[in-house]
Amino acid sequence: MVIVMSKNFLTVDEIVVRIQNELSSSVNSWREIAKLIYTAKEQYFSEGGDNSDYKAILNKTGFHPKTALKLSIVGKAVTEGDVRLGHEMLQDVHKWTVLYDVLTLNDEQFGDLATKIEADKKLEKRASVTRAVIKRIKDGPTQIDDYVTVFTVRVDANAIRTGRFSDEAYGEMLELLQSVQSIPYARVDATAAYSTRNEAWVKAYNDKIDELKGKQVTTCISALSKSLASSDDEFDVAEWSELAKVDADGFYDEVRSYCPELQVLSTSEIAEDARRFLDQRFQKVNVNEPFANANNSIVAANSNDKQEAA
């Protein structure tokens, strides 16, 4: 392993001492500890290496590989100035587990969290970001659909596939359905049964990536559970699975370190495999070119109706 020295380079002992000092202080600076773990990972963790120095740091500071990976994700966000961790609602948050949970939210969920905290402040309620609050945001509200199916419109699948059900026929049907959509208390739900070639390719591509990632993550977690079997902590499949979603390549690096015999693809390599598979598949299949973006107007209409109802 080749280590490039710089003025900011920290030795193994320096990292260990700094972390131990933070852990022994009366108020643990978890953001600083997370930055140090991230620094250790950047300096002493390499793909395909034995990473003995990095593992030594974890052993001397008492961090489990799973905890260290979570902390490194927080440390990277802190080091790079992630705007989410700079949000005012997190200024008084000191628990690293809460900071990590925040980083698992997508943009919409993060916005929902910020909105909730602001609303609680206006109501003079206890407005603090906790793991329980974040979990409720992730789970989302219970979805209740009060609509029932009154009619079902079906189209011959063979006619769609061969093009006998033409763009003009689809456009005519779309106009009729849009008029139904305008009736109060009625809703038309679009499906993916009819799509352009590009739309079909993108959906199949994303599905293939999810399939390949799912298979690899399952294999990786199985191998990790055996490699870390001697650890004091109980192996938590759910938490490792979440880590694979939050930082896929970081997770794969961890697997390569503890399971060097396992062949693990990076996210870019998985995407390339999916693209090659889809290119071959779509060369063999004659996909009908239908009425472009036909379903979009129905989806947009439904969205507008929901906004007006709200």
Beta strands, then each sheet from edge to edge (+ up, - down):
end
